[in-house]
Amino acid sequence: NAGVTQTPKFQVLKTGQSMTLQCAQDMNHNSMYWYRQDPGMGLRLIYYSASEGTTDKGEVPNGYNVSRLNKREFSLRLESAAPSQTSVYFCASRGRVLSLSYNEQFFGPGTRLTVL
Amino acid sequence: AQKITQTQPGMFVQEKEAVTLDCTYDTSDPSYGLFWYKQPSSGEMIFLIYQGSYDQQNATEGRYSLNFQKARKSANLVISASQLGDSAMYFCAMREPGGKLIFGQGTTLQVKP
């Protein structure tokens, strides 16, 4: 299993450009999440999808849109990038490991985005 | 509103010694979960340990243990026998309804040889 994969790993944009961050998981998880991490900070939730076909805003949704394309894929779109969106973006999916009694979030490797 | 607080921006520990990283939380929900993650300089998020609010015993995973004091709303991570590879950023997180996580600011741990 690849777990949670994200593309691209690095991206540089100019102010006003748009782009889509891709995320996929192969663990058959229902819930998926997008977080951002600014330098020296913890992760903050942008959007999440509790199940295929549903999406909800998190703590910092402004400037972003998401699409839950199917159960495996959850994409994050920046329509008009701003320097304030320079950050590391993490995708995660949530599911239960068979031997455990709780659901764990599995994180992708992150996308480092710089907006000039 | 739910909140996670980590008050130690940076910590040092001598190799082979134990270290405690502090985490306090605030929630009015009787059912919650607390997680600790490690983020090395390479950037990935590595799950370390979980404590459920109804768990009777403190969680342990190898060299990691969680000192859970429910009345004080604290969930401190204890790393025993520190190793150089433990140098990293450590995050405490709390699960909200829907499985969302809210994170603390993190603590940078440096292990000295």
Interface residues (C-beta under 8 A of the other chain):
Chain A: S31 Y33 Y35 G40 M41 G42 L43 R44 L45 Y48 A50 D56 G58 E59 V88 F90 A92 R94 L100 S101 Y102 N103 E104 Q105 F106 F107 P109 G110 R112
Chain B: I4 G33 F35 G43 E44 M45 F47 Y50 G52 F91 A93 G98 G99 K100 L101 I102 F103 G104 Q105 G106
